[in-house]
Amino acid sequence: VTNKELIIALAYTESSLNYNAKHSIKSVIGICGIIPEYHKDLLDSKSIDLNSIQACEEVLNYYLYIHKGNIVKALVAYKGVKSKDNLDLVYKVLEIKERIKWDILW
């Protein structure tokens, strides 16, 4: 199970926490940037709405399982990063996660 700060950071980078976000790739939907073609069966099997924070958590947990808990590799898979140049997307998630964590503590 992933921590809530990571899930919120991931959703923020996907949609700025907007459930009605329009993504540059037409097949991507919602607050967590889910691609139904890849994740609909997983989410449907657990009765999880595609456009929900819970979907973000479930899909990320799926990638964490596949990558044996390696957060960076899981985020790369989630984000669909295809080149090293785009790793800044992954590090942006981690940076926001840390900011959220510190804001909560203070």
C-alpha positions in Angstrom: 0.0 0.0 0.0 1.4 3.4 -1.0 1.4 6.5 1.1 -1.2 9.2 0.6 1.3 11.9 -0.1 2.6 9.9 -3.1 -0.9 9.4 -4.5 -1.8 13.0 -4.1 1.5 14.1 -5.8 0.9 11.7 -8.6 -2.7 12.9 -9.2 -1.5 16.5 -9.0 1.1 15.9 -11.8 -1.6 14.2 -13.9 -4.4 16.7 -13.5 -3.7 19.4 -11.0 -6.3 17.5 -8.9 -9.0 18.1 -11.5 -11.5 15.3 -12.0 -12.5 16.8 -15.4 -8.9 17.4 -16.6 -8.4 17.2 -20.4 -5.2 15.3 -21.1 -3.0 15.8 -24.2 -3.4 12.1 -25.0 -7.1 11.5 -25.8 -7.2 8.0 -24.3 -6.1 9.3 -20.9 -8.9 10.2 -18.5 -9.5 11.9 -15.1 -7.8 13.0 -12.0 -5.1 10.3 -12.1 -4.5 10.1 -15.9 -5.7 6.5 -16.2 -5.6 4.8 -19.6 -8.7 2.6 -19.6 -7.3 0.3 -22.3 -4.5 -0.7 -19.8 -6.3 -0.6 -16.5 -10.0 -1.0 -16.9 -10.0 -4.7 -16.1 -7.9 -4.3 -13.0 -10.1 -1.5 -11.7 -13.4 -3.1 -12.7 -12.4 -6.3 -10.9 -12.2 -4.3 -7.7 -15.2 -2.1 -8.4 -13.0 1.0 -8.5 -14.1 4.0 -10.6 -11.6 4.9 -13.3 -11.8 8.6 -12.4 -10.9 8.4 -8.7 -8.0 8.8 -6.3 -8.5 5.1 -5.4 -7.8 4.2 -9.1 -4.5 6.1 -8.9 -3.6 4.2 -5.8 -4.6 0.8 -7.2 -2.7 1.3 -10.5 0.4 2.6 -8.7 0.3 -0.4 -6.3 0.1 -2.7 -9.3 3.3 -1.2 -10.7 4.9 -1.3 -7.3 4.2 -5.0 -7.1 5.6 -5.6 -10.6 8.7 -3.6 -9.8 9.2 -5.2 -6.3 8.5 -1.9 -4.4 10.9 0.3 -6.4 9.0 3.6 -6.4 11.0 5.2 -9.3 10.5 2.2 -11.6 6.8 2.1 -10.6 6.4 5.8 -11.4 8.2 5.4 -14.7 5.7 2.6 -15.7 2.7 4.6 -14.4 3.8 7.8 -16.3 4.7 5.8 -19.4 8.1 7.4 -19.5 9.8 6.2 -22.6 13.1 8.1 -22.5 15.6 9.2 -19.8 14.8 12.8 -20.8 11.3 12.4 -19.4 12.4 11.2 -16.0 11.8 14.7 -14.8 8.1 13.8 -14.6 8.9 11.1 -12.1 11.2 13.3 -10.0 8.5 16.0 -10.1 6.1 13.5 -8.4 8.7 12.7 -5.8 9.5 16.4 -5.2 5.8 17.2 -4.7 5.4 14.2 -2.4 8.2 15.6 -0.1 6.6 19.1 -0.1 3.3 17.7 0.9 4.9 15.6 3.6 6.6 18.6 5.1 3.5 20.8 4.8 1.6 18.2 6.8 4.2 18.1 9.5 4.2 21.8 9.9 
